[in-house]
Amino acid sequence: MSACAITIRNLTKTYRLYESNKKRILEGLFPFVRQQHKDFHALSDVSFDVKQGEIVGIIGKNGSGKSTLLKIITGVLTPTGGEIQIHGRISALLELGTGFNPEYTGMENIFLSGTLNGIPREEMQKRVDDILDFADIGDFIHQPVKNYSSGMFVRLAFAVAVSVDPEILIVDEALSVGDAAFQAKCMARMTQIMKQGATVLFVTHDMDIIKRLCERCIYLEHGRIIKEGPAAELADLYLRRARENMNKENLSLQKTLETDQNAVVLGRRKKERTGDAVCADGEFEKRVRRFREGDGKAKVIRAELLDDAGDARATFQYNEKVRLQIYVQFGCALKNVGVGYHIRDGKNTEIIGSGLQFEGVELLSGEAGDAFCITYTTRLPLMAGAYNVTLVVSSALVSNTTVVFHDLIENAIVFEVEENQKAKVWNKVYIPNTVAVAECHVTE
């Protein structure tokens, strides 16, 4: 594990951007005239090492330089400056089907891909059966790929790409294509390659995959590495920044919504406050201060995880009935506010959760100072381990797509589930099964 599979030092990739073809031609014909282009630095002074057998995630928003970096590593692009050293055979899942000739049949493209990867025809012939079995496109393998559906094309391209038993595997969002069954099949094959000790560079926007598969992460922004470290830590940082950017981008729309809401609220009579009195929990506020974000227009002022008797506890049994009580107070007039929760494991992978809208409960609306107590009654079908609760107070701008976070608190509540002494399974969640056991006879 100590030897490096990939060594990158001061890597730079610069593109020339022209406002028009006229300026491009002018600079080409008269190189000594005033510069007609602007330099765009897709990568700037990037340096890192990847050890043999290591699984490293590369994250960052669109345009941060992730794909450019992988294309330089695989030789698709030439760097403007810097040094790169590769030790081992590379297989790349970048743009699936790159190098395929649309006029060739699927079978001909299999051997073409082998030639491009330096694999002799005899060696490729031994792998054909496995490729055909994985691709599962039947007799279409003998038809020109230009006649394939997009699904058939992807199946063949992936099957060919993973057939070379790589020492270094480069993956760029390749698992985001195809139907659910095909994605599961691809993931199983990817996991198998990783278990065989391949070095993996993985680019994806799916932070659950980053947490589950990667050991270390490299965070790119504007072509530079802004942070490098444990995958789970950087995945959470990425998600926090994504939420912050989402709130900033939606600020103007939110102001428009507020104007409409305030016009309605000002026309109503002040309603009487009803319900039980509750005090804000100062200890709760102090404890979660470091873990919360949002615009603060509605805030969680108290939250408790209670057992069936109503007592707050930090340790529970498997499948024990619990009540999650969340107290929310509005700082201004708001309409259609959702309140939900996520329960995460020790690696911050979301396991279970819910929200008002998902449960078919009316969203919250009120004026400044109004407070609500939301109680979720559920069970904990969780196996032994440490867990934490993330609380979310938000307003939807586009249903199921875009929200403004008023208050988002990670690690709002931390608890443990004790080990089941009767038996043990290695999953995180267990749901009871109906089991039937019967004797049977085997015939020849």
Buried (B, 14 or more C-beta within 10 A) or exposed (E): EEEBBBBBEBBBBBEEEBEEEEBBEBBEEEEEEEEBEEEEBBBBBBEBEBBBBBBBBBBBBEEBBBBBBBBBBBEBBEBBEBEBEBBBBBBBBBBBBBBBEEEBBBBBBBBBBBEEBEBEEEEBEEBBEEBBEBBEBEEBBEBBBEEBEEEBBBBBBBBBBBBBEBBBBBBBBBBEBBEEEBBEBBBEBBEEBBEEEBBBBBBBBBBEBBBBBBBBBBBBBBBBBBBBEBBBBBBBBBBBBEBEEBBEEBEEEBEEBBEEBBEEBEEEEEEEEEEEEBEEBEEBBEBBEEBBBBBEBBBBBBBBBBBEEEEEBEEBBBBBBBBBBBBBBBBBBBBBBBBBBBBBBEBBBEBBBBBBBEEEBEBBBBBEEBBBEBEBEBEBBBBBBEBBBBBBBBBBBEEEEEBBBBBBBBBBBEBBBEEBEEEEEEEBEEEEEEEEEEEEEEEE
